[in-house]
């Protein structure tokens, strides 16, 4: 742990902070003006790196290094044009849809763009050329440091200065800042919001593309960069404060510095325990975000977001009519009779188990997102805790399978108690990001705790009891427990806790005034949803016979969000329909084409455009129209 080593690591952190700032600055601009949580922003970063590689290769015959240096701005311009095209063709059509439904559209874009890049560039990693004129290294206290990284350190402040001048010394910048504060008022003053949104989205995408292009000599272009980058970008934007470019720059420096310090410290013995700080780099950014949001809920330089005047009021939750109950009972009877209709070894039973577990998981997340109004981005953590709890109770504690299955959700409930206590004190996107931070901390702990969780290999040998080896009986057990979990959550919604949750969602100040402890009520709802998600995870572990950290990854949480939004947030059966549709589509498409992501993304985009309220929401509107027509 020498001083020279510390200095070099800090400089490495500063070089990484520049590209991270470019991505976060674009994401912050897009969210501030368009109010879109853009999951596809990491894809623009990835496309920028691939575009820079292709342009540098195509212009290599120019000689003199011109091809490399021209590829950087041209890549940013190309990605900016792609972003503008996406905004005009897709996002402009769904601005009036719920904000979270726009998230579903951008997630579908991630799938489409990933497979488009796979088709154009192939699956192999592509490492670009060295930067002409900056390919060497300089000596810093006896250590070699890449010259190109010094160039990157200078790029971040230069882009920050140029962006500041654009936003504070031009009419366009004045409109952008006004729209960040109150976009409804900007529209009322006669500004053409459509073209303003397009310009801002294109600018944000261009910044992300430039950030990717600048990494050409430093890292290979891979298809995994999209989701890896978007997580770090969200952290920087939230830590700095939504809509604050200076805050994003400070946050990028803070996160990169913390990671550099972790690498420099190495393995340190504290109270006789060896702590490997380099392993914390997997989760250092999310630890920083969790600490900042707990101490300063609006970020370092952020301000509370102005309330939107276009809030869509939720309709009162009414008991389902008798006809709908009869349809539900008939569907349940059909599902119960399925084992005697298909062969005992049929793949249909395996798929149906996956569908039922997905429906239970999606229902638990919908309990938070719909009635409680809490948009969790880390719900898969509790699914994973339930799965690992079942595996450890079965193999390590030696409990019978049924006891392990029933007790495993308690581990998820404990995780919900801890996470919820901090999270319910925040609102909006800050709540979502804090749940994501805690989920990543739990994932990193699971990934690295080899002696207990098996590390990256996970745990195996999680098999059901002997009498459940027949897939038909395990399917029936899964169906009964999932049905019980769904009905229990629905019953709570018509109990005092459910009414208090909806009151806290719709009018928190009024709820506090009449004596409802809003934070306590939301905490209870959070723990209940985490417990049911843990039950779904335990069933999943026994259905697969093993469990791995991927079960609680960000991708799994995103899958849950997609299921809920695809089915519809404002109906109780929406998450079930969404889970069945998404899981079945994922299975059917993946087994029939190599480009299953693009196909699945295209289907989701089509559903977003045709059914902006979700599948169940559209069905509800169609049923009401039919009843009105009969009445007239």
Helices and strands as residue ranges (DSSP letters): H 3-34, H 41-58, G 60-62, H 66-89, G 91-94, H 99-121, E 137-140, E 143-146, H 147-168, H 171-188, H 193-213, H 225-240, H 245-265, E 267-270, E 273-276, G 277-282, H 284-295, H 322-337, G 338-340, H 347-369, H 380-395, H 401-423, H 428-448, H 450-453, G 455-457, E 459-460, G 466-468, H 471-493, H 496-506, H 508-513, H 518-544, E 546-547, G 549-552, H 554-567, H 574-590, H 596-610, H 614-631
